[in-house]
Amino acid sequence: MPNIQQVFVRVVKEENIDDIERELYICRKLIERAVKSETWGNELYFCSLSNQTIVYKGMLRSEVLGNFYLDLKSDIYKSPFAIYHRRYSTNTSPRWPLAQPMRLLGHNGEINTIQGNLNWMQSREASLKSPVWRGRENEIRPFGNPKASDSANLDSTAELLIRSGRSAEESLMILVPEAYKNHPTLMIKYPEVVDFYNYYKGQMEAWDGPALLLFSDGKTVGACLDRNGLRPARYWRTIDNVVYVASEVGVLPMDESKVVMKGRLGPGMMISVDLTSGQVYENTEVKKQVALSNPYGKWVNENMRSLRPVNFLSATVMDNEGILRHQQAYGYSSEDVQMVIETMAAQAKEPTFCMGDDIPLAVISQRSHVLYDYFKQRFAQVTNPAIDPLREGLVMSLEVNIGKRGNILEVGPENA
């Protein structure tokens, strides 16, 4: 068991809640950076340094949580909301800091795109700026941590957006967008939501994978699901104005006669509760509210240009010898041509093979290989069902955005 301390910070001058949160965030980041050089540096962890939320976590059996943290048993300790998360760690070695929930999120699932997400966050570190930080952006870097889990990195990115002035719902819509391209309801009834996703698709790559995310910044509390909807989430609202969200029915004893609303989250859906007003917002209300906060459609129409695909050539422009020379130069074998390229060209489908692959690794082979042969799949990609844009056209797109990457911390037409 680690040494656990609870620290109280006195705020000397009365500022607004968000400014205090930002000051505490900077403070935590500076301490984390300062202790890196110490031998015990990676042992120090802040569960929460916030004036809105307190996080209790640990490698514990769920039934002993209340006996371990006595605050949770005290009658004088009250909160308008609670996020409770129990999870068995599968693809990271269990450690106290990695126990859930995180500072703002509780995440059931895994982020399969994590390596790309971390790389992109690192690449934009130098360019992220916002007036709310008053020129102190350097004090809050780095934004990602390759040693932390996928959930912890998603949490720290959400934290960066929220502390930079975004609402929790907007941050989650930016990070974990729904599959909006072929969504008939969105396209027809809520075009402003489609505009919102179109505006952000070139600025923030999706943090993708099976994910049920519960989130709270202390002002709102909510839940959302990934675009595939590969995790269960059900919700109820009772007559005495309590909202429950759980991964399955029967988690909490419920008097059915008191239930006034119930449902389940589908792929890409969200539900949120405003803790100050007590308002409950279901999926379309949340999305509309966020999407109408700025004229995203106008910005996208004025600044984004689409390059249309062109038809393939109907006849070859090279002789057979020239084609063969090019294929050899690029490392294509006759097997690649016959079994992969010809099959794909003839059937417009990905060729399927058996799982066994006994050819030598490209890196130790005597022959030159195509570039792709040098890359292998990672653990999480292998254990999840294959997702490809042909079979999964509803939730995937091969669209690529080119152009200047916008500053995700600021909103404006220049980012579109």
C-alpha positions in Angstrom: 0.0 0.0 0.0 1.4 3.4 -0.9 1.6 6.3 1.6 -1.7 8.3 1.1 -1.9 12.0 2.0 -4.9 14.3 1.7 -3.8 17.9 1.0 -5.9 21.0 1.5 -5.0 24.1 -0.5 -6.1 27.5 0.7 -7.1 29.9 -2.1 -5.9 33.4 -1.0 -7.8 35.6 -3.5 -11.3 34.9 -4.5 -11.3 33.9 -8.2 -13.8 32.1 -10.3 -13.9 28.3 -10.2 -12.3 27.7 -13.6 -9.3 30.0 -12.8 -8.7 28.1 -9.5 -8.9 24.8 -11.3 -6.4 26.0 -13.9 -4.0 27.2 -11.1 -4.2 23.8 -9.4 -3.7 22.0 -12.8 -0.5 24.1 -13.4 0.6 23.4 -9.9 0.2 19.7 -10.3 2.0 19.7 -13.7 5.0 21.6 -12.3 5.3 19.3 -9.3 5.1 16.2 -11.6 7.9 17.7 -13.7 10.0 18.6 -10.7 10.0 15.2 -9.2 10.9 13.4 -12.4 14.6 13.6 -11.6 14.1 11.9 -8.2 14.4 8.1 -7.8 10.9 8.0 -6.4 9.6 10.4 -9.1 7.3 8.0 -10.8 5.8 6.8 -7.5 4.2 10.2 -6.8 0.6 10.5 -8.1 -2.2 13.0 -7.6 -5.6 11.3 -7.7 -7.2 14.7 -7.9 -6.1 18.2 -7.2 -9.3 20.0 -7.8 -11.8 22.3 -6.1 -14.7 20.4 -7.7 -14.0 16.7 -7.4 -12.3 14.2 -5.2 -11.1 10.8 -6.6 -10.6 7.7 -4.4 -8.8 4.9 -6.0 -6.9 1.8 -5.2 -6.2 -1.9 -6.0 -9.0 -3.0 -3.7 -11.9 -5.4 -3.7 -15.0 -3.3 -4.3 -16.8 -4.3 -1.1 -13.9 -2.9 1.1 -13.7 0.5 -0.5 -15.9 2.1 2.2 -13.9 0.5 5.0 -10.6 1.7 3.4 -11.6 5.4 2.7 -13.7 6.3 5.8 -14.9 9.6 4.2 -17.2 7.4 2.1 -19.0 6.1 5.2 -19.4 9.5 6.9 -22.9 11.0 7.1 -21.7 14.5 7.0 -19.9 13.9 3.7 -22.3 14.8 0.8 -22.0 15.0 -3.0 -24.5 15.6 -5.7 -23.0 12.8 -7.8 -20.7 9.8 -7.7 -18.8 7.8 -10.3 -17.9 4.3 -9.2 -15.8 2.1 -11.4 -14.6 -1.4 -10.9 -12.4 -3.0 -13.5 -10.0 -5.9 -13.9 -6.8 -4.7 -15.6 -6.1 -6.7 -18.7 -3.5 -5.1 -20.9 -1.5 -3.0 -18.4 0.2 -4.3 -15.2 -2.0 -3.3 -12.2 -0.7 -0.2 -10.3 -2.4 2.1 -7.8 -2.2 5.2 -10.1 -3.7 3.3 -13.0 -6.8 2.2 -10.9 -10.0 3.7 -12.2 -11.6 6.2 -12.2 -9.2 8.8 -13.5 -9.3 12.5 -12.7 -12.3 13.2 -15.0 -13.1 9.9 -16.6 -14.1 6.4 -15.8 -13.4 4.2 -18.8 -14.6 0.7 -19.5 -12.9 -0.6 -22.7 -9.6 0.2 -24.4 -8.3 2.8 -26.9 -6.8 0.9 -29.8 -5.5 4.0 -31.6 -3.4 5.0 -28.5 0.1 5.1 -30.1 -1.1 7.4 -32.9 -3.0 9.5 -30.4 0.1 9.9 -28.3 2.2 10.8 -31.3 -0.2 13.4 -32.5 -0.5 15.0 -29.1 3.3 15.2 -28.9 3.5 16.7 -32.4 1.1 19.5 -31.5 2.6 20.4 -28.1 4.6 23.4 -29.3 1.7 24.9 -31.2 -1.1 24.7 -28.6 -2.0 28.1 -27.2 -5.0 29.7 -25.5 -5.5 33.1 -23.9 -6.9 31.4 -20.7 -3.4 30.2 -19.9 -1.9 33.7 -20.1 1.3 32.6 -21.8 1.9 29.8 -19.3 1.4 26.9 -21.8 5.0 25.8 -21.2 4.2 25.0 -17.6 1.5 22.4 -18.5 3.5 20.4 -21.0 3.9 17.5 -21.8 0.3 16.5 -22.5 0.7 12.8 -22.9 2.6 10.0 -21.0 3.7 6.9 -22.9 4.2 5.1 -19.6 0.6 5.6 -18.5 -2.4 3.5 -19.7 -4.6 4.4 -22.6 -7.4 5.5 -20.2 -5.0 7.8 -18.3 -3.9 9.4 -21.6 -7.4 9.9 -22.8 -8.2 11.4 -19.4 -5.3 13.8 -19.5 -6.3 15.0 -23.0 -9.9 15.6 -21.9 -8.5 17.4 -18.9 -6.4 19.7 -21.1 -9.5 20.6 -23.2 -11.7 21.1 -20.2 -9.2 23.3 -18.3 -8.8 25.3 -21.6 -12.4 26.3 -21.4 -14.3 23.6 -23.1 -17.3 21.9 -21.6 -17.0 18.2 -20.6 -19.6 17.2 -23.2 -17.9 19.2 -26.0 -14.5 17.7 -25.1 -15.8 14.1 -25.3 -17.5 14.9 -28.6 -14.2 16.1 -30.0 -12.2 13.2 -28.7 -14.6 10.3 -29.2 -16.8 11.4 -32.2 -19.7 9.3 -33.4 -20.0 7.8 -36.9 -21.8 10.7 -38.4 -21.0 10.3 -42.1 -23.8 7.8 -42.9 -26.1 8.6 -40.1 -29.5 9.3 -41.6 -31.0 11.0 -38.6 -28.0 13.4 -38.1 -27.7 14.3 -41.8 -31.4 15.2 -42.1 -32.5 16.4 -38.7 -29.3 17.8 -37.1 -27.0 19.0 -39.9 -25.3 21.4 -37.3 -24.0 18.4 -35.4 -22.5 17.0 -38.7 -20.9 20.4 -39.2 -19.4 20.3 -35.7 -17.8 16.9 -36.4 -16.6 18.0 -39.8 -14.9 21.1 -38.3 -13.0 19.0 -35.7 -12.1 16.0 -37.8 -8.9 17.7 -39.2 -7.9 19.0 -35.8 -8.3 16.0 -33.4 -7.9 12.4 -34.5 -10.5 10.1 -32.9 -9.5 8.2 -29.8 -11.0 5.0 -31.0 -11.8 1.6 -29.5 -14.5 0.0 -27.5 -15.3 2.6 -24.8 -17.9 3.4 -22.3 -16.9 6.7 -20.8 -18.4 8.3 -17.6 -17.2 11.8 -17.1 -17.5 14.7 -14.7 -15.8 18.0 -14.1 -17.9 18.7 -11.0 -20.4 20.9 -12.9 -21.8 18.2 -15.2 -21.8 14.5 -15.0 -22.5 12.2 -18.0 -21.7 9.1 -20.0 -21.0 8.4 -23.7 -20.3 5.4 -25.9 -17.8 4.9 -28.7 -18.9 4.9 -32.4 -19.2 1.1 -32.6 -21.2 0.9 -29.3 -19.2 -2.1 -28.2 -19.8 -1.6 -24.4 -23.2 -1.8 -22.7 -24.6 1.3 -20.9 -28.2 1.7 -19.5 -29.8 4.6 -17.7 -32.8 5.4 -15.5 -34.3 8.5 -14.0 -36.5 8.3 -11.0 -39.4 10.5 -9.7 -37.2 11.9 -6.9 -34.8 13.2 -9.6 -31.9 10.7 -9.4 -30.2 9.6 -12.6 -28.5 6.3 -12.7 -26.1 5.0 -15.4 -24.7 1.5 -15.2 -23.2 -1.1 -17.4 -26.0 -3.5 -16.9 -29.5 -3.8 -15.4 -29.8 -4.8 -11.7 -26.6 -3.2 -10.4 -28.6 -1.1 -8.0 -31.8 -2.0 -6.2 -34.6 0.0 -8.0 -38.2 0.6 -7.2 -39.7 0.2 -10.7 -42.8 2.4 -9.8 -40.5 5.4 -9.3 -38.8 5.2 -12.7 -39.9 8.0 -15.1 -37.3 7.5 -17.9 -35.2 4.6 -19.0 -33.1 3.7 -22.0 -29.7 2.5 -23.2 -26.9 4.3 -24.9 -26.5 3.3 -28.5 -23.3 3.8 -30.6 -21.9 7.3 -30.3 -24.7 8.4 -27.9 -24.4 10.6 -24.8 -26.4 11.5 -21.7 -25.5 14.3 -19.3 -26.8 16.0 -16.2 -26.2 19.7 -15.3 -25.5 19.5 -11.6 -26.4 23.1 -10.9 -29.8 23.3 -12.6 -30.6 19.6 -12.3 -31.5 19.4 -16.0 -31.0 16.0 -17.7 -30.0 16.1 -21.4 -30.4 13.1 -23.6 -28.3 12.5 -26.7 -29.7 14.9 -29.3 -30.2 17.8 -26.8 -26.5 17.5 -25.7 -25.2 17.4 -29.3 -27.4 20.3 -30.5 -26.4 22.5 -27.6 -22.7 22.0 -28.2 -23.0 22.2 -32.0 -24.9 25.5 -32.0 -22.4 27.3 -29.8 -20.4 28.4 -32.9 -21.2 28.7 -36.7 -19.3 25.6 -37.6 -21.2 25.0 -40.8 -20.3 28.5 -42.1 -16.6 28.0 -41.3 -16.4 24.6 -42.9 -18.2 25.8 -46.1 -16.0 28.8 -46.4 -12.6 27.1 -45.7 -12.7 23.4 -46.5 -12.2 22.0 -50.0 -13.0 18.4 -51.0 -10.9 16.6 -53.6 -13.2 14.2 -55.5 -12.0 10.7 -56.4 -11.2 10.2 -60.1 -11.9 7.1 -62.2 -9.2 4.6 -62.7 -7.5 4.3 -66.2 -9.4 1.8 -68.4 -6.2 0.6 -70.1 -2.6 0.2 -69.0 -0.2 2.9 -70.0 3.0 0.9 -69.5 4.2 -2.2 -71.3 4.5 -5.5 -69.3 8.2 -5.1 -68.8 7.9 -1.6 -67.4 5.1 -2.8 -65.0 7.3 -5.7 -63.8 10.3 -3.4 -63.3 8.2 -1.0 -61.2 6.7 -3.9 -59.2 10.2 -5.3 -58.4 11.5 -1.8 -57.5 8.7 -1.4 -55.0 9.2 -4.9 -53.5 6.0 -6.6 -54.9 6.3 -10.4 -55.4 4.3 -12.3 -58.0 2.3 -13.7 -55.0 1.4 -10.1 -54.0 0.2 -9.3 -57.5 -1.8 -12.5 -58.1 -3.2 -13.1 -54.7 -3.7 -9.6 -53.4 -3.8 -6.9 -56.0 -5.6 -8.9 -58.7 -8.2 -10.2 -56.2 -8.8 -6.7 -54.8 -9.1 -5.2 -58.3 -11.4 -7.9 -59.6 -13.7 -8.2 -56.6 -13.4 -4.8 -54.8 -12.8 -6.8 -51.6 -9.9 -7.5 -49.3 -8.5 -11.0 -49.9 -8.8 -13.4 -47.0 -6.0 -15.8 -46.0 -5.5 -18.4 -43.3 -4.0 -17.1 -40.0 -0.6 -19.0 -40.2 2.2 -16.9 -41.8 5.5 -18.8 -41.9 7.5 -16.6 -44.2 10.6 -15.0 -42.6 10.2 -11.6 -40.9 10.8 -8.9 -43.5 13.6 -7.4 -41.4 15.7 -10.5 -41.5 14.7 -11.7 -45.0 17.3 -11.8 -47.8 14.9 -10.2 -50.3 13.5 -6.7 -50.3 9.9 -6.4 -49.1 7.0 -4.0 -49.6 7.1 -1.3 -46.9 4.0 -2.7 -45.1 5.6 -6.1 -44.4 7.9 -4.5 -41.9 5.0 -3.6 -39.5 3.2 -6.0 -37.2 0.0 -5.7 -35.3 0.0 -4.7 -31.6 -1.7 -6.7 -28.9 -5.0 -4.9 -28.7 -5.4 -4.9 -32.5 -5.0 -8.6 -32.6 -7.4 -9.5 -29.8 -10.2 -7.3 -31.1 -12.3 -8.2 -34.2 -10.8 -6.9 -37.4 -12.3 -3.6 -38.4 -11.8 -2.4 -42.0 -13.5 0.3 -44.0 -15.0 -2.2 -46.5 -17.0 -4.3 -44.1 -17.4 -1.5 -41.5 -18.4 1.3 -43.9 -21.0 2.5 -41.4 -18.5 3.4 -38.7 -15.3 4.0 -40.7 -13.9 6.3 -43.3 -10.7 6.4 -45.3 -10.9 10.1 -45.7 -7.6 12.0 -45.1 -7.3 15.7 -44.1 -4.4 17.7 -45.5 -3.5 21.2 -44.6 -2.4 23.2 -41.6 -3.4 21.5 -38.3 -5.5 24.0 -36.3 -4.9 24.9 -32.7 -7.4 22.7 -30.9 -7.5 25.0 -27.8 -9.0 27.9 -29.8 -12.1 28.0 -31.9 -12.3 30.0 -35.1 -12.7 29.9 -38.9 -8.9 29.7 -39.5 -9.0 26.1 -38.0 -11.4 24.8 -40.6 
